[in-house]
Amino acid sequence: MLRVRLTLLAALVLAAAPGCEKPEPRTALSYTADAKRAYDEALKELEAHNWIEAQSLLREVKRKYSYSKYARLAELRIADADFEQEKFSEAIRGYRQFVHDHRSDVEEVSYARSRIAEAQYKQISESFLLPSADERDQAVIVDAFKELKAYVHDYPNAKESQKIRELLADVTARLMRHELYVARFYLQRDNFQAAVLRIQYAMRTFAGGPQIRGQSLSDHVDSGLEAEALLLLGEVYLKMHKFGEARESFNALLRDYPRSPLVVQANNYLDYMRERGV
């Protein structure tokens, strides 16, 4: 009898001991709070530029709290850490994966796509941005152009749009300048038709809105080189003795870019044509 009582007493003592308390079941509220706490800790490391530690903590947030919004945000911050370290290829992959996996998160997808566009731009080496490199392969710049243009088209009023437009204007000018360089190359070798085709391609693809024959050439960001392209096109037509097309090009320059310093040259060419009755 005594042994039974001692056994019961021991059981009661053990049940009352703090270490033997049953853990409270995790609620949705505590799960979210824990996820936020872990995410905030990771952000502190990110803000301190402790990239490796930050990414490690963010991956832990993804693993432990995969059903919370903080897991999704962690994916973006991991890509941000790559971006800030100038690991642009890795960052682009991370942002693209986020866009693929979370299409319904409109605001975050907009942010991810803006970062993809900016990363594409930053992959253009300084050598590509120098005027002396205009004749080089433009594939990297074309990729950036497409990404920047797509973002401006899809998110014209997003908070990141103004910055992306500025990058697009720079890239557009680089591509436009390259096409004019090639056109002049053909012109110097009297390959007039090739020069015309190159200028028309540049204006159709990169120019910012002048019209020839009543048709809008582009709705892209202004490259700042449209007047130069129109003047060059008129000069090529003059050499081809296509005076009607030349006049049309010069008049388009006067109409659409009246403040351009190239207006003087366009007027001089028009005067030359009038004096000769062509």
C-alpha positions in Angstrom: 0.0 0.0 0.0 2.8 2.3 0.9 4.6 1.5 -2.3 1.4 2.5 -4.3 1.2 5.8 -2.5 4.8 6.6 -3.2 4.4 5.8 -6.9 1.4 8.1 -7.2 3.2 10.9 -5.3 6.2 10.6 -7.6 3.9 10.8 -10.6 2.2 13.9 -9.3 5.6 15.6 -8.6 6.9 14.8 -12.1 3.7 16.1 -13.7 4.0 19.4 -11.8 7.7 19.9 -12.7 8.3 22.8 -15.2 10.4 20.7 -17.5 7.5 18.3 -18.0 4.9 20.8 -19.1 3.4 20.1 -22.5 4.3 22.8 -25.0 1.4 25.0 -26.1 0.3 24.3 -29.7 1.6 26.8 -32.2 -1.2 29.1 -33.4 -1.4 30.9 -36.7 -0.7 34.1 -34.9 2.4 32.9 -33.2 3.6 31.2 -36.4 3.4 34.6 -38.2 5.0 36.4 -35.3 7.9 34.0 -35.3 8.3 34.3 -39.0 8.4 38.0 -38.8 10.9 37.9 -36.0 13.2 35.7 -38.0 12.8 37.8 -41.1 13.6 41.0 -39.2 16.8 39.4 -37.8 17.9 38.5 -41.3 17.2 42.1 -42.5 19.5 43.4 -39.8 22.3 41.4 -41.3 21.3 42.5 -44.8 21.4 46.1 -43.8 24.8 45.6 -42.2 26.0 44.2 -45.5 26.7 40.8 -43.8 25.7 39.1 -47.0 26.5 35.5 -46.2 24.9 35.6 -42.8 21.9 37.4 -44.1 21.3 34.9 -46.9 21.8 32.0 -44.5 19.1 33.5 -42.2 16.8 34.2 -45.1 17.1 30.7 -46.4 16.2 29.5 -42.9 13.1 31.7 -43.0 12.1 30.1 -46.3 12.6 26.6 -44.8 10.9 27.1 -41.4 8.1 29.4 -42.4 7.3 28.4 -46.0 3.6 29.1 -45.5 4.1 32.7 -44.5 4.5 35.8 -46.6 8.0 36.2 -45.0 9.2 33.2 -46.9 8.3 34.9 -50.2 9.9 38.2 -49.1 13.0 36.2 -48.1 13.3 35.0 -51.7 13.5 38.6 -52.8 16.0 39.6 -50.2 18.3 36.7 -51.1 18.3 38.0 -54.7 18.8 41.6 -53.4 21.9 40.4 -51.5 23.3 39.0 -54.8 22.4 42.2 -56.6 24.2 44.3 -54.0 27.3 42.1 -54.3 27.2 42.7 -58.1 26.4 39.0 -58.7 23.9 40.1 -61.4 23.5 36.7 -63.1 22.6 35.1 -59.8 20.3 38.0 -58.8 18.5 37.8 -62.2 17.9 34.1 -61.7 16.5 34.7 -58.2 14.2 37.4 -59.3 13.0 35.5 -62.4 12.2 32.5 -60.2 10.2 34.7 -57.8 8.2 36.1 -60.8 7.6 32.6 -62.0 6.5 31.3 -58.7 4.5 34.3 -57.3 2.7 35.9 -60.3 -0.2 37.0 -58.1 2.0 39.1 -55.8 1.6 42.2 -58.0 3.7 44.7 -56.1 6.5 42.3 -55.4 6.6 41.0 -59.0 6.8 44.6 -60.2 9.8 45.2 -57.9 11.4 41.9 -59.0 11.1 42.8 -62.7 12.5 46.3 -62.1 15.5 44.7 -60.5 15.9 42.2 -63.4 15.9 45.2 -65.8 18.4 47.1 -63.7 20.6 44.1 -63.3 20.6 43.6 -67.1 21.6 47.2 -67.5 24.4 46.8 -65.0 25.8 43.8 -66.9 26.8 46.2 -69.7 30.5 46.7 -69.1 31.9 50.2 -69.2 33.7 49.4 -72.5 30.3 48.9 -74.1 29.1 52.3 -73.0 32.1 54.2 -74.4 31.6 55.8 -77.9 34.7 54.0 -79.2 32.9 50.7 -78.6 29.9 51.4 -80.8 31.1 49.0 -83.5 31.2 46.1 -81.1 28.7 43.3 -80.6 25.6 44.8 -79.0 23.9 41.7 -77.8 24.3 42.5 -74.1 22.8 46.0 -74.6 20.0 44.6 -76.7 19.0 42.3 -73.9 19.0 45.2 -71.5 16.9 47.3 -73.9 14.3 44.5 -74.2 14.0 44.1 -70.4 13.9 47.8 -69.7 11.3 48.5 -72.5 9.1 45.6 -71.3 9.1 46.9 -67.8 8.2 50.5 -68.8 5.4 49.1 -71.0 4.0 46.8 -68.3 4.4 49.2 -65.3 4.2 52.7 -66.6 3.2 54.2 -63.2 5.2 52.0 -60.8 7.4 53.8 -58.4 10.5 52.3 -60.0 9.4 53.4 -63.5 11.1 56.7 -63.6 14.5 55.2 -62.8 13.9 52.4 -65.4 13.0 55.0 -68.0 16.3 56.8 -67.4 18.2 53.6 -67.9 16.2 52.8 -71.0 16.9 56.3 -72.5 20.7 55.6 -72.0 20.5 52.1 -73.6 18.4 53.3 -76.4 20.9 56.1 -77.2 23.7 53.6 -77.3 21.9 51.3 -79.7 20.7 54.2 -81.9 24.3 55.5 -82.1 25.6 52.1 -83.0 23.1 51.8 -85.9 24.1 55.3 -87.2 27.7 54.3 -87.0 27.0 51.3 -89.2 24.9 53.4 -91.6 27.8 55.9 -92.0 30.2 52.9 -92.6 28.0 51.9 -95.5 27.6 55.5 -96.7 31.4 55.9 -96.9 31.5 52.8 -99.1 28.7 54.1 -101.4 26.4 51.3 -100.3 23.5 53.7 -100.0 20.7 51.2 -99.9 22.3 49.4 -96.9 22.7 52.7 -95.2 19.1 53.6 -95.7 17.9 50.2 -94.4 20.1 50.6 -91.3 18.8 54.1 -90.5 15.2 53.0 -91.0 15.7 50.0 -88.7 17.2 52.3 -86.1 14.3 54.7 -86.2 11.7 52.0 -86.3 13.2 50.1 -83.4 14.8 52.8 -81.2 13.6 56.3 -82.2 11.2 58.2 -80.1 8.3 59.2 -82.2 8.9 61.3 -85.3 6.7 60.4 -88.3 7.5 59.8 -91.9 4.7 59.2 -94.5 2.2 59.7 -91.7 3.2 56.6 -89.8 4.5 56.7 -86.2 8.0 55.0 -86.2 8.1 54.1 -82.5 6.6 54.7 -79.1 9.9 54.1 -77.2 11.8 56.5 -75.0 13.4 59.3 -76.9 17.1 58.4 -77.7 18.0 62.0 -78.3 19.4 61.0 -81.7 16.3 61.1 -83.8 17.1 64.4 -85.5 20.6 63.1 -86.3 19.1 60.0 -87.9 16.7 62.1 -90.0 19.5 64.3 -91.2 21.6 61.4 -92.1 18.7 59.7 -93.9 18.1 62.9 -96.0 21.8 63.0 -96.9 21.8 59.4 -98.1 18.7 60.1 -100.2 20.4 63.1 -101.7 23.4 61.0 -102.8 20.9 58.5 -104.3 19.1 61.4 -106.1 15.9 60.5 -104.4 15.0 64.1 -103.8 11.4 63.6 -102.7 12.5 61.2 -99.9 15.3 63.5 -98.9 13.0 66.5 -98.7 10.6 64.5 -96.6 13.3 63.5 -94.2 14.6 67.1 -93.8 11.0 68.4 -93.3 10.4 65.7 -90.7 13.4 67.0 -88.8 12.1 70.6 -89.0 8.6 69.6 -87.9 9.4 67.2 -85.1 12.7 68.6 -83.7 12.5 72.4 -84.3 14.9 73.1 -81.4 17.6 70.8 -82.7 20.8 72.5 -83.8 20.7 70.3 -86.9 17.7 72.4 -88.1 20.3 74.7 -89.7 21.8 71.9 -91.8 18.4 70.6 -92.8 17.3 74.1 -94.0 20.6 74.4 -95.9 19.9 71.2 -97.7 16.4 72.2 -98.5 17.6 75.6 -99.9 20.2 73.7 -102.0 17.4 71.6 -103.5 15.2 74.5 -104.2 18.0 76.4 -105.9 18.6 73.5 -108.2 14.9 72.8 -108.8 14.9 69.3 -107.5 
